[in-house]
Amino acid sequence: MSNRPFDSSSLSVRSLNYCCLLALLLSPMSLANAAEDPPRTENANPEGRKAKVERLIQQLGDSSFTVRENATKSLSELGILAQQGLKRALMNPDLEIRMRAHRILLKSLQSEFAAKIAAFIADVDGKEEHDLPGWKQFRKTIGSNRQTRILFADMLRRESEILESFETGKNLEPTVLKRLSELRPGSRIGQPSGSQQAHPATLAALLFVAGESTLATNSSLFSQFYSLLNYSSTKQMIQGSRHKEIIMKMISQLVLKETGKTTHYYPIMLTLNYDMKSTGLTLGRRLLKAQPASFSTTQYAAIAVARFGDQEDIPLLLPHLKNVSVCHTWSNPQIQPGVIKTQVRDVILALLLHMTKQDHKEYGFELLRATPTTLFHTYTCGFTKDEKREAAQAKWTSWYEKNKPK
């Protein structure tokens, strides 16, 4: 019967992702569970049960539609007791048997997974061991109360491939890069209508594996990940999520993680965009003390300190008043012909005046434009003439000599 067309009810399973089913079946967790015999109370006659399952599987390919339907129903009711036989049936030469076994097995695995997840969430006291990929490390880093368990369960439902890769240490980087490309605005990978919306559980899974692995040392992945977090749509999703507190904790841990070779611009901007006062201040202080070579890092670290800190942090900014590196060039014919330059020390001075509650106009900052995130649009901290810049620096030096703490 292997060449006989199968009935219309079987056709619907063609829409299922067969590769995803095999991935689920062949995962270490699934194979381990399936290899175990059911408890003795449910398995008093294993040989008889096995023979019954094999008989029903053969009936999946019967010439009678009624027989096939009854066999499908009986195997579905057996649930986990039929899984091993159904897995073997995936290789049956009869297409009808393969397709029906596929459908029954997927439903059985989904029911089993749902029951396992429900038990996991309910086990707040941690009395049972739950063999879920990534859970041990997640529990150690984030916690194991009911709320964290609910989040982790959602992460597993949505991003099992990422968590499996993290657990096994295989293909984690390409798996995460692929997921990030799917979430990038304008991406149409497998999506007829454009990029996917990043769900909080997806963001949590990405944050978790990035924070607990060496992924953050990959410059390309690093910038894509932080770009995703800095999108306004992502921010809105997180802030409206019931898991906001946990996700923000994960963002903070990632931001403060030493990344070595990667840029610090993205993390410091993340603290500013998400109004992360404690984290932003910690990172800003750390970076300024390290005397970063990048003028971009310097100015945004100083912004974080000026926005989240107080006058006790002024000494951290003072050394950077000597930084004459040009960080912005722009032009506006209505202001003056030619190029207007902004130096790092211009930005630092504007921030110091903010911290000491002085009037910027008295120092000649005639172009300055305020903004909530970075206090000022940094390019507007420049001067139209060098003479005005030097005068502003001299005025600050004079003021600070008179007013600095003793």
Secondary structure, 3 states (H helix, E strand, C coil): CCCCCCCHHHHHHHHCCHHHHHHHHHCHHHHHHHHCCCCHHHCCCHHHHHHHHHHHHHHCCCCCHHHHHHHHHHHHHHHHHHHHHHHHHCCCCCHHHHHHHHHHHHHHHHHHHHHHHHHHHHCCCCCCCCCCCCHHHHHHHCCCCHHHHHHHHHHHHHCHHHHHHHHHCCCHHHHHHHHHHHHCCCCCCCCCCCCCCCCHHHHHHHHHHHHCCCHHHCHHHHHHHHHHHHCHHHHHHHHCCCCHHHHHHHHHHHHCCCCCCCCCHHHHHHHHHCCCHHHHHHHHHHHHHCCCCCHHHHHHHHHHHHHHCCHHHHHHHHHHHHCCCEEEEEEECCCEEEEEEEEHHHHHHHHHHHHCCCCHHHHCCCCCCEECCCEECHHHHCECCHHHHHHHHHHHHHHHHHHCCC
